[in-house]
């Protein structure tokens, strides 16, 4: 170990690091910028070969704004190995002394076993907010270690029910995609629809029986298809002759027989139209690359897995045994056909190899966790993914819990599922519209305004009610709760945002002009709290992305509105000496709220 006392006094090295690291790129989240400072300090404090990452976290406001917690763990690493440090406290002190000079930090203190508490500079917070107002919130985008990701979400099964789980997958997947996009990651939004499999045999056979030449004459809606699918399944289960015909139909379809291919394509098209109605209302965009897309890539995937010695014969099927799992992953069925897992393996390889994705994210209910664990393990063993699952390229399963009905049981929509999902959204909108009319808005607004606001609030409420919970927990679907204008709901938050917009409007000031000429001062403690929270937006997005947890952003948004309320009730805005600064703070709050909405897939409203 190098003599620490020498490095102790010399901060020149750190200073030069600062010049490179901070002057050249004052970007990334607040936490990332602090981490850069501490990285420089750590490098000046301990030997390079320790290669420590700065551990920075927001801390209890009694101690400061942020804390660096490296001293304790460093001490356990260097203790008894000839270091001149006598304990964690002196290490903490050295870390503190070696922090490069920076306008970010106002003061530091040492606490407990070497924690370095940081108080940020108020001027710097104010300056950063002001800069964002002028240069745009994009300048606050966090930095993620990847350039391209696949988000595989929604993914309903054609001709089978599209259930509430698919709605959850759609909402959660869309938010994750938006947050990654905001962080400058290129996102390939993939709808991995179940458009292949034996169910098509029975459905097509049944349709042909009911309507000869169905493939050219059909003008069905998805509701009809679902009813036919159910009927065909029943028939399949009790009529052995039909069953045989259905199985032959599968062969014809997979063999590419024209009539069958056409009928299949037609069924897919009808379903697609049904899904589009849901996506359109939700404002979600997806590119369909369904299971059938990966068919041509399955053989090469199985071959790679076989060549790596992973595939074994078991009871006539070809399988991969995965350590710790009771059942193996079947990759070729007994009849030689492929299945869900074969497709997923081929898709994973395709996404890595052809699409060059560095992160592949799958959004499905928790019930599929095992499946993905097995697929990912196989991919690691064949060398498609690194064995260390902290490294990129990476595959992650984003599981979520159930949606429950009022009766505490699984929330079920009846037979015509897709339409019911649309109905659900429509009902949210209808209720919002009624509430607006009740508040007299029909006299003030045009019909179009009324419609647009009801949609924004209604659909926003459905989304927010889903996203605000940790995705792994089950939640109860309850219109009254999600449409309440008090409490942690989208309605409350959207109104809060609209109210801020109206404060600015009613001030009569030209906010664009103020942005250029005015200055933010965070004089009052409630202003400082609000300002710091605004600045933490980027690191919250970063955290939500890294841990794939949209609820983190919801919590941030709710707290933001709480801090704003506190600020607004304790600090006079219009007509005060601090009017300009406070109006700018209102504007910054509105901008950040809007961007939270945007990332959550919620359309902001400006009037209420
Ligand atoms: N279609 C599947 C289902 O409804 C979800 C597909 C998820 N994506 C995947 N690559 N397996 O359960």
Boltz pocket constraint, residues with backbone or C-beta under 6 A from the ligand:
constraints:
  - pocket:
      binder: B
      contacts: [[A, 152], [A, 154], [A, 155], [A, 156], [A, 157], [A, 192], [A, 193], [A, 194], [A, 340], [A, 344], [A, 347], [A, 362], [A, 363], [A, 364]]
      max_distance: 6.0
